[in-house]
Every structure is written in C-alpha cells, then in structure tokens.
Amino acid sequence: MTAPPAPPFDRSAPPGVHALVLAALAIGTLLMALQLWILTVGLDLYLAGRGRGSWLLALVSGLIFLGGVLGVRLVGRVLPIPRG
C-alpha cells in the first residue's frame, strides 16, 4: 500500500508583497538616477577646477549608495526568498 500524494506546495506571495517589491524597485531606480546625476555634476565640477564642490557631491552620492545597500538588506529581511 502506498501513501497518498502530498498536496501541492503553495508558492503564492501574501497580499501586498508585489506592491512592496514594485515600490522598492521604483525608489531604487529613482535613487540610482539621482546618484548618476550627482556623480556627473561632481565630475563636471572637478574637471572645471572646482574640486571642493565635487568632493561634497561624491560624499552625497556615497551616502545614497549606502542607503540603497541598507534598503536592499531591509527588503531581503522583510521578504525572505524561498529556496528550493
């Protein structure tokens, strides 16, 4: 005698998860565009001989990068990806 087949595993996401992931993606895209613009302006200032302003913009860009890394870690902690 064999055991009955196991019920299928439900992999559907809880309500609201897709909206949260899309919001995080949109915010990440906007921050990446802002960071690229800040780096472009900073490089332009540096090449124009105004190095003091360029270092401040590089620092702001680095802070945006760190915020993005922390955001990815936070989303990964809130929304664990099922393995297997």
N, C-alpha and C positions, 0 to 999 in steps of 0.2 A: 504494500500500500504506500503510495507516495503522498507527500504533503501538498496541500493546495497552493497554487501560485500566490506569490506575495503581491499585495496591491501596488500599483504604480506609484513611484515617488513623485510628489507634487513639488515642482521647482518654481512655481509662480511666486513673484515677489509680493510682499504685503502692499496694501493700498498706500499710495503716496510716494513710494520709493522711486518710481520712474520720474515723477516731477522733481524730486530732490536731486536726482542724478542730472537731469537736464538743467536745473538751476545752477548746480555746481559747475557744469560744463560751460554754461553761458558766462558765469562770473569768471571762470578761469580763462576763457577766451578774451574777455574784455581786459583782464589784468595783463595778459600776455601782450596784447596790442598796446596797452599803455606803457608797459615796460620797454617794448621795442621802440616806441616813440621817444621815451625819455632817454634811452641809450643813443638814439640818433641825434637828438638835440645836444646831448652831452659831448658826443664825438665832434659835432659841428663846432661847439664852443671851444673844445680843446684844440682843434685844428686852426681856429681863428685866433689862438693865442690867449684865450681867457680860461686858463686851466682851473682857477678856483671854483668857478661855477660848474665845471664839468665833473669835479670830484663829488660835489654835493648831489648832482643828478645820478652819478654812479652809485652813491650810497642809498639814495631813494630806490633805485632800481634793485639793488641787493635786498633791501627790506621787502619790496614787493615779491621778490623771488622766495625769500624765507617765509613770507605769508602764504604763498602758494604751496610750498612744501608742507607747512603745518596744516593747511586746508586739505591736502591730499591724505595726510595721515589721519586727520579727523574723520573724513568721509570713509576711509578704509576701516576705521574703528567702529563707526556707526553702522556701516553697511558691509558686514563681512561677506566676502565672496566664497560661495560654497565650492569646495574642492571635490573632485571625483565624479 
